[in-house]
Amino acid sequence: MSYIAGVDIGNSTTEVCVGEVTENGNLTFLTSASCPTTGTKGTIDNVHSVKNALKLAMSRIGLETSDIDLVRLNEAAPVIGDTAMETLTETVITDSSMIGHNPSTPAGVGQAVGEILLIENISRAVPGTSYILAASAEHSYEEVAAVVNQYDADIAGIILQADEAVLVENRIRRKVPIIDEVRRIDRLPDGVPAAIEVALPGQTIRMLSNPYGIATLLGLNAEETRTVTPIAKSLIGKRSAVVLKTPGGNIHENVLPAGEIYFHGDRNITISLDEGADKIMEAAAEAGDIRDISGQPDTNVGNMLSRIRTGMSELDKSTEADIRITDILAVDTLAPVLISGALAGETCLEKAVGIAAMVRTQKLPMQEIADRLTRELGTEVKVAGVEAVMASLGALTTPGTKLPLAILDMGGGSTDAAIISEDGHVTLTHQAGAGELVSMLIQTELGLSDRHIAEQIKKYPLAKVESLFHMRMENGQMTFVDESIDPRFFGRVVLLTEDGMIRIEEEIPMEKIVQVRREAKRKVFVTNAFRALKKVAPDHNLRNISTVVLVGGSAEDFEIPEMLMEAFTDYRVVCGRGNIRGSEGPRNAVATGLVLSYLGEQR
């Protein structure tokens, strides 16, 4: 009787499967475990996570790692995925040309037009002229209200630096739109025409988010209307805004030199990153079988690809190392970027491209990892099988499957596909882009400061706590609870995890979070599933595939498998989440395949 352990070192997770093989060749699976991968996949740092996972697995059956007779490691594919985001456009405002932000406490409602008048210059007010009164935090709300009441007929709107709009509104006789929380109010030019707008609660501004609305309020000609288009774009979705008409004001939208990508394949293709994701992916397809991808020197994309290549060179230090970038996935997105020249820390959604790259070298130091484990565990450790082949063997333990079989292994750094034919021949491919790219897209588009919360948004469904005893789920369903919900969740969007609720700190509507999350997954996983399966399918035709099993960490996602099932409907492909050994779900396919392959070798 022998205890055999299969170990799958992944980009994000290290998984273990332990089986017992009797003298007559019967195999019984005993236990499994997983833990986060330490270090970069395929490096000596992985030893720690392998030992941790083995220890955890053996403890579940009351044994020690010293009881293991053989550890079989996956031959980790020499590929590493990396991601980067490059902004392609930039809105630039000079000469104090606009304010537009989203304070939580504006007051009043409607639009107003007038000249900017600093409160300290109130004595210069001319009767019969409309003014937008601007007051810094040095002036109290009582002082501001007193001035407005004194000059009642001439004050059309108010801009405050402090968070005191409601306090001022409660003390003035005639209600006017009031904006507060404008940090750089000291940069407001005195005496220039301005338009101000505050929307009703639950609504967004309509005039100042429309270039023709700005033209109507400020009396702009056709050329001036064209130049304020970036301002109108940046104000979409805001609750309040101010636009100033300054004599020397200059508003324009720059296209940033993100650089060119060079595809070296069957055809050599050059494409600018500015062209956007669709054109980049068309160029990648046109290049055919790609040997390498490089970027224009001293540009954003050139530096990014160079950094990825350098990182890989540190893993393979052999003198004959041949390090190549063999695939990229480009995705169009919108990134909130701080506007140059803005006064209140405003951001504008700018066009950006997210890129995941796949780097290949001749080998990773798997034998070095095996040797270290042999010394530290006192057990034989062998590098045993190619990752995709092992995943295919493991996937075959899913009830209801048979050969020929296609698998999609969706992890953190790459989306891998393999087809195992009836005679056991395996065709495989590695595609750039997986869970890490999805997290980056969610973080970027929602403007989140914390990558961890983007990971959580990717993994869990949302709800809005509408009272202490009920919440509205993201699918519209109302859920009532027996015990009172913690008051700190009241009125907030929350993530529903196994361990309870996680509050989203940013004030982002639940509907927008859902839309961004689903779109990010669709852009990455659905796109990559089609790309990968077309590469391995007979005659590169998806209709020649009948069965696809989804494995890997991302196959556990609560909505990705359903998205892929819908996407493959037209091809009549049976597609679903794997259930390795009928009990593990989509996880543990490679580790299970390593144990199974040992049995095959013995026979």
Secondary structure, 3 states (H helix, E strand, C coil): CEEEEEEEECCCEEEEEEEEECCCCCEEEEEEEEEECCCCCCCCCHHHHHHHHHHHHHHCCCCCHHHCCEEEEEECCCEEEEEEEEECEEEEEECCCEEEECCCCCECCEEEEEEEEEHHHHHHCCCCCCEEEEECCCCCHHHHHHHHHHCHHHEEEEEECCCCHHHHHCCCCCCCCEECCCCCHHHCCCCCEEEEEECCCCCCCCCCCCHHHHHHHHCCCHHHHHHCHHHHHHCCCCCEEEEECCCCCEEEEEECCCCEEEEECCCEEEEEHHHCHHHHHHHHHHCCCCCEEEECCCCHHHHHHHHHHHHHHCCCCCCCCCCEEEEEEEEEEEEEEECECCCCCCEEEEEEEEEEEEEECCCCCHHHHHHHHHHHHCCEEEEEEEHHHHHHHHHCCCCCCCCCEEEEEECCCEEEEEEECCCCCEEEEEEECCHHHHHHHHHHHHCCCCHHHHHHHHHCCEEEECCCCEEEECCCCEEECCCCCCHHHCCCEEEEECCEEEECCCCCCHHHHHHHHHHHHHHHHHHHHHHHHHHHCHHHCHHHCCEEEEECHHHHCCCHHHHHHHHCHHHCCEEEECCHHHCCCCCCHHHHHHHHHHHHHHC
